[in-house]
Amino acid sequence: MNDLTRPLPQTDEYDTESFWSATTEKALRYQQCANCHTIVFYPRRHCTGCTDGDLEWRSATGRGRIYTYSIVRQSYHPFFRNQVPYVVAWIELDEGPRLISNVIGVKDPGTQVHIDQRVQLVWEEHPTVNIPLFRLADDHAQ
């Protein structure tokens, strides 16, 4: 592996295989329990609310808000070392699930990124998987 490439996820694990497979079609998927309607993310075999196993896949619009974030100013991995400073954020999607991703396309994260700021999904394309990343939304609606 070239050290200047992003480390990619293992895409053939039982619980997450469907999630990563959907990224090849640029679909951001999450699960919802058919029994109690709890939203489940990251993908699992059972509901985190009622422990039922009837989970349905749903597609997110890719819009959401920054729930919280951290600015990484030092990294030892060669790929991420070339990205500093960068933002690692909990993104709360409009549909409810939260996921960790990067907020990209900002020159000064210390002044440009804020909690509750609107973000929009963008895809970083790779041959076997696409990585969901986020940019500040054009509308910057609060």
C-alpha positions in Angstrom: 0.0 0.0 0.0 1.2 3.5 -0.9 1.6 5.3 2.4 0.1 8.5 0.9 -3.2 6.8 0.3 -6.1 6.8 2.7 -6.4 3.6 4.8 -9.6 1.9 3.6 -12.1 -0.1 5.6 -12.4 -3.9 5.4 -15.5 -4.2 3.3 -16.4 -7.9 3.7 -17.3 -8.1 7.4 -20.8 -9.5 8.0 -22.4 -6.6 9.8 -21.0 -3.8 7.6 -20.7 -5.4 4.2 -24.1 -4.0 3.0 -23.2 -0.5 4.2 -19.9 -0.5 2.3 -21.4 -2.1 -0.8 -23.9 0.7 -1.0 -21.1 3.3 -1.0 -20.1 2.0 -4.4 -23.4 3.5 -5.7 -22.9 6.6 -3.5 -25.7 5.6 -1.2 -25.3 6.4 2.5 -27.3 3.7 4.4 -28.4 3.2 7.9 -30.7 0.7 9.6 -34.0 1.1 11.4 -35.8 -1.5 13.5 -39.0 -2.7 12.0 -40.3 -3.5 15.5 -39.6 -0.5 17.6 -38.4 2.0 14.9 -35.0 2.7 16.7 -32.5 4.1 14.3 -29.3 1.9 14.3 -25.9 3.1 13.2 -23.3 1.6 12.8 -24.7 -1.5 11.1 -25.5 -4.5 13.4 -27.4 -7.7 13.5 -29.8 -6.6 16.2 -31.7 -3.5 17.3 -30.0 -1.5 20.1 -33.4 -0.5 21.4 -35.4 -3.8 21.7 -32.7 -6.4 20.5 -35.0 -7.5 17.7 -33.3 -8.8 14.6 -35.6 -7.3 11.9 -33.5 -4.3 10.8 -34.4 -2.5 7.5 -32.0 -0.5 5.4 -32.8 3.1 4.8 -31.0 5.7 2.7 -29.9 9.1 4.1 -30.0 12.3 2.1 -26.5 13.2 3.1 -27.5 16.4 4.8 -26.9 17.0 8.5 -25.2 19.0 11.2 -22.0 19.0 13.1 -22.9 17.5 16.5 -19.3 17.9 17.8 -15.8 17.9 16.4 -12.1 18.0 17.0 -9.3 19.6 15.0 -6.4 17.2 14.5 -3.1 19.2 14.3 -0.7 16.3 14.4 -0.8 12.8 12.9 1.7 10.1 12.5 0.1 8.2 9.7 1.6 9.4 6.4 -1.7 10.0 4.7 -3.2 12.0 7.5 0.0 13.8 8.2 -0.4 15.5 4.8 -3.9 16.6 5.8 -3.3 18.5 9.0 -5.0 20.4 10.3 -8.2 18.5 9.6 -11.6 18.1 11.3 -12.9 14.8 12.7 -16.6 15.3 13.4 -19.7 13.5 14.7 -22.2 14.3 12.0 -25.8 14.1 13.0 -27.7 13.2 9.8 -31.2 14.8 9.3 -32.6 11.3 9.5 -31.2 10.8 13.0 -28.1 8.6 13.0 -24.7 10.0 13.9 -21.5 9.0 12.3 -17.9 10.0 12.5 -16.3 11.5 9.4 -14.1 14.3 8.2 -15.3 17.8 7.3 -13.2 18.7 4.3 -12.7 21.8 2.2 -12.0 24.3 5.0 -8.7 26.2 5.1 -8.9 27.3 8.7 -10.9 24.8 10.8 -10.4 26.9 14.0 -12.5 29.7 12.6 -14.6 28.1 9.9 -16.1 25.0 11.7 -18.7 25.2 14.4 -21.0 23.0 16.4 -24.5 22.8 14.8 -23.2 23.9 11.4 -25.0 22.4 8.4 -23.0 19.9 6.3 -23.5 18.0 3.0 -22.2 14.6 2.1 -19.4 14.3 -0.6 -17.8 11.1 -1.7 -14.1 10.2 -1.9 -14.0 7.6 -4.7 -11.8 4.5 -4.6 -12.0 1.4 -6.9 -13.8 -0.9 -4.4 -15.4 1.5 -1.9 -16.3 5.2 -1.6 -15.7 7.1 1.6 -18.4 9.4 3.0 -17.0 12.8 3.9 -18.7 16.1 4.5 -18.4 19.7 3.4 -20.0 22.8 4.9 -23.4 23.1 3.3 -23.8 26.0 0.8 -26.7 27.4 2.7 -24.8 27.5 6.1 -28.3 27.3 7.7 -28.1 27.1 11.4 
